[in-house]
Amino acid sequence: MALPEKSVRGKINELVRSYCVANELKFGEVWGKVYAEFRYRYSIDLKRRAKNRGMKVLDLVEDMDKMDELFAVASVVCGID
């Protein structure tokens, strides 16, 4: 049986977690940097918008169809660009 491919959301989570473990950083700290960098590049405050809509940030990103953009930003923050 073939395994399903990882979703972009899964790839982002894996990337951030691996980066945190490798660099002994707190997950929240790195996610904060990812969201801040996204805000600077796309002028969208994901955390605030998600809070205002009563959603989790990654759920909002999926709703906005911005998961590829978030993966690109996470790659830069985690030094994989």
C-alpha positions in Angstrom: 0.0 0.0 0.0 1.4 3.4 -1.0 1.8 6.0 1.7 0.0 9.3 1.1 2.3 12.3 0.4 2.9 14.8 3.2 0.7 17.9 3.2 2.3 21.3 3.0 1.0 21.8 6.5 2.8 18.7 7.6 6.0 19.7 5.9 5.9 23.1 7.7 5.4 21.5 11.1 8.2 19.0 10.4 10.6 21.7 9.3 9.9 23.9 12.3 10.1 21.0 14.8 13.4 19.7 13.3 14.8 23.2 13.4 13.8 23.7 17.0 15.2 20.3 18.1 18.5 20.8 16.2 19.0 24.3 17.6 17.5 23.7 21.1 14.9 26.4 20.6 11.4 26.7 21.9 8.7 25.9 19.4 6.7 29.1 20.2 9.7 31.2 19.7 10.3 29.9 16.2 6.7 30.0 15.2 6.6 33.6 16.3 9.5 34.3 14.0 7.8 32.5 11.1 4.6 34.5 11.6 6.5 37.8 12.0 8.4 37.2 8.8 5.2 36.4 7.0 3.7 39.6 8.3 6.7 41.6 7.0 6.6 40.0 3.6 2.9 39.7 2.9 1.5 42.5 5.2 -0.9 39.9 6.8 -0.8 39.5 10.6 -1.8 35.8 10.8 -1.9 35.6 14.6 -4.2 38.6 14.9 -6.4 37.6 12.0 -6.8 34.1 13.4 -7.6 35.4 16.9 -10.2 37.7 15.5 -11.9 34.8 13.6 -11.6 32.4 16.5 -9.3 30.1 14.5 -6.0 28.4 14.8 -3.3 30.1 12.7 -2.6 27.2 10.5 -6.3 26.6 9.9 -6.5 30.3 8.8 -3.6 29.9 6.5 -5.3 26.9 4.9 -8.5 28.9 4.5 -6.6 31.7 2.9 -4.8 29.3 0.6 -1.4 30.7 1.7 0.2 27.4 2.8 2.8 27.5 0.1 3.8 31.0 1.0 4.0 30.1 4.7 6.3 27.1 3.7 8.6 29.5 1.8 8.8 31.8 4.8 9.4 29.0 7.2 12.2 27.7 4.9 13.9 31.1 5.1 13.5 31.4 8.9 14.8 27.9 9.3 17.7 28.4 6.9 16.6 26.0 4.2 16.2 28.5 1.3 
